[in-house]
Amino acid sequence: MQNISKTDKSKIKKWKRVFVIFLVIAIIISVANMFSMCALKDYGKRTYVAEGFTIASKVKIAIAEFYEKEKHFPNNNQEAGLPEANQIVGQSVKAVEILPKGKIKITYNNKLADNAFIILEAVLDDKDKITWQCRESDLLEIRIIPALCRGQIDDFNSQNKVGYL
């Protein structure tokens, strides 16, 4: 058998340390990757929700123009001069419908949760300026709703003694 010199032993110890450091770095990267994948999943869902708000912005304009002329809100898409609700669609949006009293219902398809919805409501100030408030949602993952909207739904539900659907 060959005798291992002291220099060879120190080289082996050095490589053992390098290998352990490599393993620790690999574990840290794996854990960080695990958390980022969860965040990306939520990011995709939030993107789908945001698409509904983007599509609804055109409906908001139609409602505001109708209100400016008629001094009341339209009761449906047809009255506002818009296509049927199921024709206002997107990648994750199934329909955008005008409801009575200045409300818009954004209904999502199965990319998010089939038939999940968010309802926006027009609120008038003293000068008849319209602002939009989120009122209801049946999205089970409340964290994917935009933060401002989440707070408005919480406030609305607490004032009206309702929970999340």
Protein Blocks (a to p, Z undefined) as FASTA:
>chain_A
ZZddfklmmmmmmmmmmmmmmmmmmmmmmmmmmmmmmmmmmmmmmmmmmmmmmmmmmmmm
mmmmmmmmnopacfbfklnopacfklmccfklmbdcddehhiacddddfkloghiacddd
ddddfkopacdddfbdcbfblmlpcfklmmmmmmmmmmnopacZZ
